[in-house]
Amino acid sequence: LTRATSSSCPRFAKKLQLADETARQAHLLLRQAADAGYGQGMRPGALAGAALYLACREAGEPRSQKQVAQVAGITEVTVRTRYQELAKVISG
């Protein structure tokens, strides 16, 4: 888990006006993914955005892929792709 990814997550969460618990969950998801070897060589914003999107869905705190993409400076397609990959890695 890179420093850039770790610092992006809370910043994006604040811009999306997410609960602290949702931001913590996103960070935990990032750590689990990193422990599984996922995310090396990927843009920090893409990883943080995907983790936040997944955490939002799990927490029932709805944010659209478009909202996450705008905050993270990535495309909706990137959010969707990284979210799907991340969900697969986390679920084992």
N, C-alpha and C positions, 0 to 999 in steps of 0.2 A: 504494500500500500504506500504510494508515494505521498510526499508532503503536499504536493500540488493538489492531488485528489482529496486528501484529508481536509485541506483548507477550503476547497471549493464547495464541499458538501454543506457546511453550515451557512456559508454566504448565500448559496442558491436557496437553501431552506428559508432563510430570512426573507429573501426577495419573493418567494412563493407564499409567505406568511403561514408557514407550517408550524404545527405544535412541536415543542422541544422533543417530545417522545418520538415523533415521526423522524426528526432529524437524527436522533440517536439510533433508531432502527436502521436508517439508511447507512450510517457509519458502520454498524454491526454487519450489515449485508456486504459492504465493501471489504471489511476485514475477512469475512468468511470466504469471499470470492478470491481475495489475495492469497489466503491460506491454501486454497485449492489450485493456485497457480494461474488464475484467470486475471486478465487485464494488463499483462505486461506488454508494453509497446503501444497501448491505446491512449488516446487523448484523455487527460484527467477530467475535462468537462463532460465527455461522453460517459465515462464511468460514473461520475457523481450524479449526472442527470438520470441515468438508468436506475441507479440505486434509490434515488429520491422518488422516481416514478413508481418503482416497485413498492417502496415503503408506504407511499400514499395509498396505493391500491390495497395493501394489507391493512392499513389503519382506517380505511373507509374515509379518507380525507381527499376527496376528488380533485385532481388537477389533470388537465388535458396534456397530451403529448406535445401539443403546440405551446402551451404555457411553459412546460419544462424546457422545451427546445429553445425558446426565446431567452429564458433566463441563463441557460447553460451555453448559449452561443453555438448551438449545433442544429441539425435539421431534425424534423419529426421522424424521418426514416431512421436516422441514427439512434434516436431515443428508442424507437420500436425494436430495432435490431439488437441493440445492447441490452435492452430490458429482457427480450426473449432469451438471449444467451445467458444473462445473469440469473434469471429464474431457473433455467435448466441446471446451471452449475450449483446453485444453492439447494435445489431439490435433490441433488445427488444423481 
